[in-house]
Amino acid sequence: MNPARAPQSAPARLAQIALYGVAAAAVAGLLTLIVSAVLNGGLTRAGAADALGWGALILGFLSGAVAYSQSGQGRIEGEMRARLGESYRAPGLPWPQILIPLIGAGVLSAIVFALN
């Protein structure tokens, strides 16, 4: 049996989103550092800053892709339902899925700023 999940308070939900954002930054940062070290035969401070910058860029694009795909999907569904004469209220943007990579990109950008 699965116990019923208690509803989260707003601060607890924001803390969870921030924690996931930091985890996304750690994973993306580690992967980009490994790729940079393998391709360059080692890792320097400038190479680490460059790799983490790429990680931040990738996470930023991921966030934009989620927002873009969700808005396009809602528009298409609205048009299909309008043809059938049904009313349809498009769902809002999935803010947690957009904010998590943005927070990760911000964390990596702050680390790049500290390294430079």
C-alpha positions as CSV (number, residue, x, y, z in Angstrom):
1,M,0.0,0.0,0.0
2,N,1.2,3.5,-0.8
3,P,0.6,5.9,2.0
4,A,-1.1,9.1,1.0
5,R,1.3,11.9,0.3
6,A,0.7,14.9,2.5
7,P,0.4,18.2,0.6
8,Q,3.6,20.3,0.6
9,S,3.7,23.8,1.8
10,A,4.9,26.5,-0.6
11,P,8.3,27.0,1.1
12,A,8.9,23.2,1.2
13,R,8.1,23.0,-2.5
14,L,10.4,25.9,-3.4
15,A,13.2,24.3,-1.3
16,Q,12.7,21.0,-3.2
17,I,12.8,22.8,-6.6
18,A,16.0,24.6,-5.5
19,L,17.6,21.4,-4.3
20,Y,16.8,19.7,-7.6
21,G,18.3,22.7,-9.4
22,V,21.5,22.4,-7.5
23,A,21.5,18.6,-8.3
24,A,21.0,19.4,-12.0
25,A,24.0,21.8,-11.8
26,A,26.1,19.1,-10.1
27,V,25.3,16.5,-12.7
28,A,25.7,18.8,-15.7
29,G,28.8,20.3,-14.3
30,L,30.4,16.9,-13.6
31,L,29.6,15.6,-17.1
32,T,30.9,18.7,-18.8
33,L,34.1,18.6,-16.7
34,I,34.7,14.9,-17.6
35,V,34.1,15.6,-21.3
36,S,36.5,18.6,-21.2
37,A,39.2,16.6,-19.3
38,V,39.0,13.7,-21.7
39,L,39.0,15.9,-24.9
40,N,41.8,18.2,-23.6
41,G,44.0,15.6,-21.9
42,G,43.6,17.2,-18.5
43,L,41.8,20.0,-16.7
44,T,43.0,23.5,-16.1
45,R,41.2,26.3,-14.3
46,A,40.4,28.0,-17.6
47,G,39.2,24.7,-19.1
48,A,37.0,24.0,-16.0
49,A,35.4,27.5,-16.4
50,D,34.8,26.9,-20.1
51,A,33.3,23.5,-19.5
52,L,31.0,24.8,-16.7
53,G,30.0,27.6,-19.0
54,W,28.9,25.1,-21.6
55,G,27.0,23.2,-18.9
56,A,25.1,26.4,-17.9
57,L,24.3,27.0,-21.6
58,I,23.0,23.5,-22.0
59,L,20.7,23.8,-19.0
60,G,19.5,27.2,-20.1
61,F,18.6,25.7,-23.5
62,L,16.8,22.8,-21.8
63,S,14.7,25.2,-19.8
64,G,13.7,27.1,-22.9
65,A,12.9,23.9,-24.8
66,V,10.5,22.7,-22.1
67,A,8.7,26.1,-22.1
68,Y,8.6,26.2,-25.9
69,S,7.3,22.6,-26.3
70,Q,4.6,23.0,-23.6
71,S,3.3,26.2,-25.1
72,G,3.2,24.7,-28.6
73,Q,1.5,21.6,-27.3
74,G,-1.3,23.6,-25.6
75,R,-1.9,25.7,-28.7
76,I,-2.2,22.6,-30.9
77,E,-4.6,20.9,-28.5
78,G,-6.7,24.1,-28.3
79,E,-6.9,24.3,-32.1
80,M,-8.0,20.6,-32.4
81,R,-10.7,21.0,-29.8
82,A,-11.9,24.3,-31.4
83,R,-12.5,22.3,-34.6
84,L,-14.8,20.0,-32.6
85,G,-16.6,22.9,-31.0
86,E,-15.3,22.2,-27.5
87,S,-14.0,24.8,-25.2
88,Y,-10.5,24.2,-23.9
89,R,-8.4,26.1,-21.4
90,A,-4.7,25.5,-22.1
91,P,-2.7,24.3,-19.1
92,G,-0.2,26.7,-17.7
93,L,3.5,26.3,-18.1
94,P,5.2,23.6,-16.0
95,W,7.1,26.0,-13.8
96,P,9.0,23.4,-11.7
97,Q,10.3,21.8,-14.9
98,I,11.4,25.2,-16.2
99,L,12.9,26.5,-13.0
100,I,15.0,23.5,-12.1
101,P,17.4,23.8,-15.2
102,L,17.3,27.6,-14.8
103,I,18.5,27.3,-11.2
104,G,21.2,24.8,-12.3
105,A,22.3,27.2,-15.0
106,G,22.5,30.0,-12.5
107,V,24.6,27.9,-10.1
108,L,27.0,26.9,-12.8
109,S,27.2,30.5,-14.0
110,A,28.1,31.7,-10.5
111,I,30.8,29.1,-10.3
112,V,32.2,30.2,-13.7
113,F,32.1,33.8,-12.4
114,A,34.1,32.7,-9.3
115,L,36.6,30.8,-11.4
116,N,37.3,33.8,-13.7
